Amino acid sequence: MSPLKLVFAAALLSAVSAGSSETTTFTGKLILPPRSLPFAFTPLTLNAGEYNATSDADGDFFFVGIKPGVYNLEVGAASHAFPTVKIKFTEGEMDSPKCNLYLYLGSGMQPVDCSSSLTLPALAQYHYFESRPPFSPFAILKNPMLLMMLFSAGMMWYMPKMMEGMDPEQRAQMEKQMAMQSDPQAMLAELWGGGEEEKPKPKKAALGG
């Protein structure tokens, strides 16, 4: 056989083998939590973009022309988190793929049935902003400055009533303490035991020569 015929036969065999490669269509549905907005135009990828799909308003999606192999299905939803699914398509059993679900990176494997269609529920909703708490009158009482003002006002109202029932000596002592509190220098002197002034010592008379 001539070299030209060998080249032609090899090309024909390659074209036939390439044309006989099996492909399939894979379908699924994104399950939304109650009272959530529809997942219209949510992107989905197999192996980070080897195959791409987009969900409709009901969450349905499909990939076309998938060849045998192992693929990682990822959902690019901006509002909710979805698990990752590893899908295996075997030649001769393309209509019965094997799926394993991973809730998060490093989690255990959970086999799921995806022979007819894959149902993929959302795990949680993303919260990009912290909701503002509603107004509450009790929140004002958490202000330390307000608590100090209330305590001072209460003491101003309670101190005169407390002093009315005191003995004259106790009242005089309390008035003295209050006077010292208004004079920091006197208060420090009392604290260090210097409250009473020292009397001058009498000078000794000089002895005559």
C-alpha positions as CSV (number, residue, x, y, z in Angstrom):
1,M,0.0,0.0,0.0
2,S,1.3,3.4,-1.0
3,P,2.2,6.0,1.7
4,L,-0.6,8.3,0.3
5,K,-3.2,5.6,0.9
6,L,-1.9,4.9,4.4
7,V,-2.3,8.6,5.3
8,F,-5.8,8.7,3.8
9,A,-6.8,5.6,5.7
10,A,-5.5,7.0,9.0
11,A,-7.4,10.2,8.5
12,L,-10.6,8.4,7.7
13,L,-10.2,6.2,10.8
14,S,-9.6,9.2,13.0
15,A,-12.7,11.0,11.6
16,V,-14.9,7.9,12.1
17,S,-13.6,7.5,15.7
18,A,-14.2,11.2,16.5
19,G,-17.7,11.1,15.0
20,S,-18.6,8.0,17.1
21,S,-17.7,9.7,20.4
22,E,-20.8,9.8,22.6
23,T,-22.3,13.0,23.9
24,T,-25.3,13.7,26.1
25,T,-27.4,16.5,27.6
26,F,-27.5,16.9,31.4
27,T,-30.4,18.7,33.0
28,G,-31.2,19.9,36.5
29,K,-33.1,22.3,38.7
30,L,-32.1,24.8,41.3
31,I,-34.4,24.7,44.3
32,L,-35.2,28.1,45.9
33,P,-35.9,28.8,49.5
34,P,-39.4,30.1,50.3
35,R,-40.1,33.8,49.5
36,S,-36.9,34.1,47.5
37,L,-36.5,35.9,44.2
38,P,-36.3,33.7,41.1
39,F,-32.9,32.4,39.9
40,A,-33.2,33.8,36.4
41,F,-29.9,34.0,34.5
42,T,-27.9,32.2,37.2
43,P,-24.6,30.9,35.6
44,L,-23.5,27.3,36.0
45,T,-20.3,25.7,34.9
46,L,-18.7,22.3,34.5
47,N,-14.9,22.2,35.2
48,A,-14.7,26.0,35.7
49,G,-16.0,26.9,32.2
50,E,-15.5,23.8,30.0
51,Y,-19.3,23.7,29.7
52,N,-21.6,26.6,30.6
53,A,-25.3,26.9,31.2
54,T,-27.7,29.5,32.6
55,S,-30.9,28.8,34.6
56,D,-34.3,30.2,33.7
57,A,-36.8,31.9,36.0
58,D,-37.9,28.5,37.5
59,G,-34.3,27.4,38.2
60,D,-34.2,24.8,35.3
61,F,-30.9,24.4,33.5
62,F,-29.2,22.0,31.0
63,F,-25.8,21.3,29.5
64,V,-25.5,20.0,25.9
65,G,-22.8,18.1,24.1
66,I,-21.1,16.7,27.2
67,K,-18.5,14.1,26.5
68,P,-17.4,11.2,28.8
69,G,-15.4,12.2,31.8
70,V,-15.6,13.6,35.3
71,Y,-16.8,17.1,35.9
72,N,-17.3,19.5,38.8
73,L,-20.6,21.4,38.7
74,E,-20.6,24.8,40.3
75,V,-23.4,27.4,40.7
76,G,-22.4,31.1,40.4
77,A,-25.4,32.5,42.3
78,A,-24.8,35.9,43.8
79,S,-27.5,35.6,46.5
80,H,-27.4,32.0,47.7
81,A,-24.7,29.3,48.3
82,F,-25.0,26.0,46.6
83,P,-23.1,22.7,47.0
84,T,-20.6,21.5,44.5
85,V,-21.5,18.3,42.6
86,K,-19.0,15.9,41.0
87,I,-20.5,14.2,38.0
88,K,-19.1,11.2,36.2
89,F,-20.2,10.3,32.6
90,T,-19.1,6.9,31.4
91,E,-19.0,5.9,27.7
92,G,-21.8,3.5,27.0
93,E,-23.8,4.8,30.0
94,M,-24.0,8.5,29.2
95,D,-27.7,8.6,30.1
96,S,-27.0,7.3,33.7
97,P,-24.3,9.6,35.2
98,K,-23.1,9.2,38.8
99,C,-23.2,12.2,41.0
100,N,-21.6,13.0,44.4
101,L,-22.6,16.1,46.3
102,Y,-20.2,18.1,48.5
103,L,-21.8,20.7,50.8
104,Y,-18.6,22.7,51.2
105,L,-14.9,22.4,50.4
106,G,-13.5,19.5,52.4
107,S,-16.8,18.0,53.4
108,G,-17.8,14.4,53.1
109,M,-19.2,12.9,49.9
110,Q,-23.0,12.4,49.5
111,P,-24.2,10.3,46.6
112,V,-27.3,11.7,44.9
113,D,-29.5,10.4,42.1
114,C,-29.1,12.4,38.9
115,S,-29.9,9.7,36.3
116,S,-33.0,11.6,35.1
117,S,-32.3,15.1,36.4
118,L,-30.3,16.8,39.2
119,T,-32.1,18.6,42.0
120,L,-29.8,21.1,43.7
121,P,-31.2,23.0,46.7
122,A,-29.7,26.2,48.0
123,L,-27.8,25.8,51.3
124,A,-27.9,29.4,52.7
125,Q,-28.4,33.0,51.7
126,Y,-25.6,35.5,51.5
127,H,-25.9,38.6,53.8
128,Y,-23.8,41.4,52.4
129,F,-25.3,44.1,54.7
130,E,-26.2,44.0,58.4
131,S,-29.9,45.0,58.9
132,R,-30.5,48.1,60.9
133,P,-32.1,47.3,64.3
134,P,-35.5,49.0,64.9
135,F,-35.8,51.9,67.3
136,S,-36.3,50.9,71.0
137,P,-36.6,53.3,74.0
138,F,-34.7,50.8,76.1
139,A,-31.6,51.2,73.9
140,I,-31.2,54.7,75.3
141,L,-30.6,53.2,78.8
142,K,-27.5,51.5,77.4
143,N,-25.8,54.9,77.0
144,P,-23.2,55.1,79.9
145,M,-23.4,59.0,79.9
146,L,-27.1,58.8,80.5
147,L,-26.7,56.3,83.3
148,M,-24.2,58.6,85.0
149,M,-26.6,61.5,84.7
150,L,-29.4,59.5,86.2
151,F,-27.3,58.3,89.1
152,S,-26.1,61.9,89.8
153,A,-29.7,63.2,89.8
154,G,-30.8,60.4,92.1
155,M,-28.0,61.1,94.6
156,M,-28.9,64.8,94.5
157,W,-32.4,64.0,95.4
158,Y,-31.6,61.3,98.0
159,M,-28.7,63.0,99.9
160,P,-30.8,65.8,101.6
161,K,-33.4,63.2,102.7
162,M,-30.7,61.0,104.1
163,M,-29.1,63.8,106.0
164,E,-32.4,64.8,107.6
165,G,-32.4,61.6,109.8
166,M,-28.7,61.9,110.8
167,D,-27.3,62.9,114.1
168,P,-25.7,66.3,114.3
169,E,-22.2,64.8,114.6
170,Q,-22.7,62.5,111.6
171,R,-24.1,65.4,109.6
172,A,-21.2,67.6,110.5
173,Q,-18.8,64.9,109.5
174,M,-20.5,64.3,106.2
175,E,-20.6,68.1,105.5
176,K,-16.8,68.1,106.2
177,Q,-16.3,65.2,103.7
178,M,-18.3,66.9,101.1
179,A,-16.4,70.2,101.6
180,M,-13.1,68.2,101.2
181,Q,-14.4,66.6,98.0
182,S,-14.8,70.1,96.5
183,D,-11.2,70.9,97.5
184,P,-8.8,68.2,96.1
185,Q,-5.8,69.6,98.1
186,A,-7.7,69.2,101.4
187,M,-8.9,65.7,100.4
188,L,-5.3,64.6,99.6
189,A,-4.1,66.0,102.9
190,E,-6.8,64.1,104.7
191,L,-6.0,60.9,102.8
192,W,-2.3,61.0,103.8
193,G,-3.0,61.8,107.4
194,G,-2.2,65.5,107.2
195,G,-5.6,66.8,108.1
196,E,-4.7,68.5,111.4
197,E,-2.1,71.3,111.2
198,E,1.0,70.7,113.4
199,K,1.4,73.1,116.2
200,P,4.7,75.0,116.3
201,K,7.0,73.7,118.9
202,P,8.2,76.2,121.6
203,K,11.7,77.4,121.2
204,K,14.1,76.6,124.0
205,A,15.6,79.5,125.9
206,A,19.3,80.1,125.3
207,L,21.5,79.3,128.2
208,G,23.5,82.2,129.5
209,G,27.3,82.0,129.5
